[in-house]
Amino acid sequence: IARTRVFFYGRFTDWFTTLLRVGATNNGNVRFEQVYADFSWRNFTLRVGQWYLNLFQEQFLSPDSTLTINPSAVGGVFDGGQVQGAQVWWDLPKTRFQLATSNGARSAFAEVGTPAVADIAFSARVQTILGDSGYARFSTGSSFRGEGVAVLFGASGHYQIGGGGDAPGVEIAQGSTDLSLEYQGFNLHTSIGISWVDAPDEDPLATLGFVTQGGIFIFDWTELYLRFEALASESKTESGVRNQTPLFTGVTGGFNQYFWPERGIRLQADCVYYPTGTEGTLITPNANAGLLLAPDSQWSFRVQLNLPF
C-alpha cells in the first residue's frame, strides 16, 4: 500500500472545528501529519497547529484527489509541506487572501523534499475564481462532463531565514503563480515556481520550475491525462562565474477509470518517463513515484487503486 491516511474531524460549534490526520507510507512509518484547530468569524478564519502550507498549487490536492497517481517531482521542490504555526485567511465571494507564519517549509512533514527549518517564516497567497463555481470545484484534479466553465488563478510568496543546527543563517525566498481551467470534462493546470537560496559559505542558488498537465474524459467515467515538467538551477560565484545544474525533465501519461466518482473510487494507471537523470539536480528521489537517484534516463509503469471510505 503506497500510502494510508486516517482523518478525524471535529465540529464543536459553527466557529470552532478541528482536524487530525494520521498517515503511513509503504516504509511502515506512522506519523501525525496534520493536527490543527480553525476559528471562524464572518469572512475570516484563523488556523493554529500543524497544517499544510500552500506554496505550489499543483501539490495542494490530497493524494486521493489528484489527477495523476503522484504529483510532479518538480512540484516537490517548491512544495510547502506540513508546517507548525498560524494562518489567517479572508474570504470574499470570488477571492481569498492568506497570510501565515511558521517554522519553515516542510519542517513538520513532507512525503518528499528536504525540510527547510527556519527561525521564522512568512507566507502569503492570493487566489481568485472566474465563473459560477466556488473553491470546492477545484478540490479535485478532474473536471467531469456536465460541469460548466471555471477558472482559478493564484500567486504565492514565501520568505524564511535561520534554522540553526546544520543550516544557520540560511535565507530562502520563493514565489509561484498558477492557472487552472475546468470545463465539460476537460481540465488544464499550469504552475510556475522560482526560488532563491542563500546559505553561508555557499553561492546563492536560483531555481526555476514548470509543470503543466491536462486531462479529458473520453467517456463519462474514463479520463486520459498528460503531464510535462522541467526544472533548472543556477548559482553565481562572487567572480561572476555561472554554474548550472543539469536540466531535469519528465513526461507522464495515463488514465483514470472511475467506478464511484462521488466517492473518488477509481483505478489509475500511468507511464512515467524522465529523459534526464536526477543526479546533480534538486529533485528528491521517491520510490512511491517511481523516481530513483540515477545519472541517466528512467521510466516506470504504475497501477493504483484509490479506495477512500
N, C-alpha and C positions, 0 to 999 in steps of 0.2 A: 504494500500500500504506500503510494508516494507520499501522501500526507493525510492526516486525520485531525479534525478540529471540532471542538465541542464549545457551543456558545450558551451562556447563561444570561438571560435578560431580566431586568427588574424595573417595573414602573410603579413607584410608590405614590406619586401624585402626578398631575399634569405637568409639573415643572421640575420634577426630580426623577431621573432614570439612571440606571447603571448597566454596565456590560462587563462580563468576564469571559475571556476566550483562552482556552487551553488547547495547545496544539502539539502534534508529534509528527516527525518526518520518518523516512524509512531507515534512519540510523538509530531509531529507538529512543531518542531524547525527547522527553516530555517537559514542557515549559509553560509558564504563564506568558502568553503573547500580548494580551491586552487586558487591562483592568482599569476602568475609569468611571467617573460619575459626571452626568450632564445636568446643569442647572439652567432652566429656560425662563425668560421673561420677555413677553411680547416678541419682537423680532430678533432678540439676542439670545445666544446660548454660550455658556461657559463650560468647558470640559477640563477636568483635572484628573491626573493619573498617568497611566501608560497607554498610549494611543498611537495610531498611525499618522505620520507626518506626510501630507500630500505635497510632494515636490515635483513629481513627474507623473502626469495624469495616466499615462499608459500602464503604470504599475498600480493604480489605485484600486482596481476591482479585486474582490475576493476571488481566490483560485477556482471556486465553483461557478464563477460568473464570467470569466474571461472568454474572449473569442477563441483564442488558441489554447493549447494544452498548458503552456507556460508563458508568462510574459517574456519580453525580449531580453537578451543578455545585455544589450546596451542600456536598457532601462534600469537594470540593476546597478549601474554605475551612478546614476542620478537619483535612485530611489531614496526616499526619506526614511523608510523603515519605521520601526516602533521606537518611540522616544518617551521620556518622562518629563512632565511639565504641565503647562496650562495653555489652553487655546480658547479664543473667543471668536465667534462669527456673527455677522449681521446679515440677515436675510431680507432682501427686498423682493418684490414679485418675480423679477427675472434675473436678479444679480445677487451674488453672495461675496462678502468680504471676510477674509480670515486673517487673524494675527495670532502668533504663537511665540512662546519662549520655552526652551527645552535644554536638555543636556547634550545635544548634538545628534546628527543624522545617524540612524541605525544603531544608536548607542544602547538601546534596550533589547532589541531583537530584530534580525532580518534573516530571511531564509538564505539569501545570497548577499554578497557585498561586505566590505570591511567596516566595522564600527568606527565612527568618527566622533569620539567622545570629546566634549567641549566644556570649558568652564561656563560659558554662556552662549546661547544661540538664539537668533531671532529669525522668524519666517513669516512670509505674507503670501496670500493668494487672492486673486480676484477672478471670478468666472461669471459669465452671463449666458443666457439661453435665448435663442430666437425660435419662435414657433409657439404653439399652444401647449406644449408639454412642460412638466416640471422636472426637477433633478432626478426623480425616480426613473425617468425614461433612460437615463444613462447609467443605471445601476448594473447593467449587463453589457457585454461587448457586442451583442447581436441586435438586429432590428427585424422583427417578424413581419410577414406580409399583413397588410391591412393597417399598419401604423403610419400616421402622417409624417410630414417633414419636421425635423428637429435639429437644431444646430447648437453646439456648445463650444464656446471659446473661453480659454483660460490662460492665465500667466501666473507664475510663481517666482518667488525670490527667497534666498536663504543666505545668512551670514553667521559664521561662528568663529570663535577664537579660543585658544588654550587647549586643555585636555590633560595636561600633566602626564605623569608616567613616562611612557616611551615617546610621547609626542608633545613636549611642552612648547607653547607658543605657536602652534600650527594655526594658520589663518585660512579659512575656506569661504569662498563666495560662489554661489551658483544661481542660475536662473533658467527658466524654461517657458515655452509657450506651446499651446496645443489647440487643435481644432478637431471636433468630432461632428460627423454628419450621419443622420439616420433617415431613411425614407423607404417605405413599402418593401421591406425585405432586403434592403441594401444598407451597408454601413461602411464608413471610411473614417479612419483616425490617423492623425499625424502629430508627433511630439518632437520638439527640437530642444536640446539642452546644452548649456555651456557652463563650465566650471573653471575656477581658478584656485589653485592650492599653493600656498607659500609656507614652507616649513624651514626651520632653522638648518643651516648648513646644506641646503638643497636649492637647486634652481627652481624658480616659480614654474608651475606646470599648468598649461591651459588645455582644456579638453572640449571637444565639440561632438555631440551625438545626435543621431537622426533615426527615427523609427516611423514607418508608415505601414498601415495594414488595412485590409478591407475584406468584407465578406458579403455573400449574396445567397439568398435562398433559391435554389433551383426547383425545389418542391416545398410544400407547406412546412415540413419538418426537417428538411435536408439542406444544409448550408455548406458552401465551399468558401475557403478563405486563403489569403496570401499575405505574406509579410516580408518587408525588406528592412534591414537595419545596418548602420555603419557608425564607426567610432574612430576618431583621430585625436592624438595628443601631441603637444609640442612644448618643450622647455627652451628657455633662452638664458645663456650664461651672461655674466657681467661684461664679457668682452664682445657680446653680440652674436655668439655662435648659436645657431638653432639646432636643436636635437629633436627629431621626430620619432615617435614610437611607430611600430608597424600599423598600417591601416587594418582595422577589423571590419569584416562584413559578414552578413548572414541572410539566408533566404529560407522561409518556412512556408509550406503549402499543405493544406489538409482539409478535413471536413468534420462537421458536427451532425450527428444523426439523433434528433430529439425523439424521446418516447413519451415524455410528460413535460412539456415546455413550462407549465406553470410552476412545477417543482424543480426545474433545471436538470432533470434526469436525462442523460444523453450519453451516447458513445462517441468518442473522439479518436481521430487517427491523423497523423501528420508525418511529413518527411522534412527534416531539418538539414540544411547544407551550409557549412561555413567554409567558403573558399580560401580564407586566410587563417593562419594559425592564431592561437591565443597567447603564446609566449611573447613577453615583452610588451603586452597591452595591459590596460586596466581591467579587462574582463575577468570576472571571477568564475572559475570552473564550477559547474553544478551538475552532478551526476543525475539528479532528478530531471534536468532539462536536456540530458544527452550531450553535455558540453564538457570536454575534458581539457586539461592543460596539454597542449600539443603545438609543435612548431609548424605543422602543415595543415592542410585541409582535413575536415572530418564531416561525417554525416551520420544520421541515425533515423530509424523508423520507430514510431511510438504509437501505442494504442492505450486508451484510458477510458474507464467507465466512471462518470461523475454521478454520485449517488447521494445527494443531500436528502435528509429526512428529519 
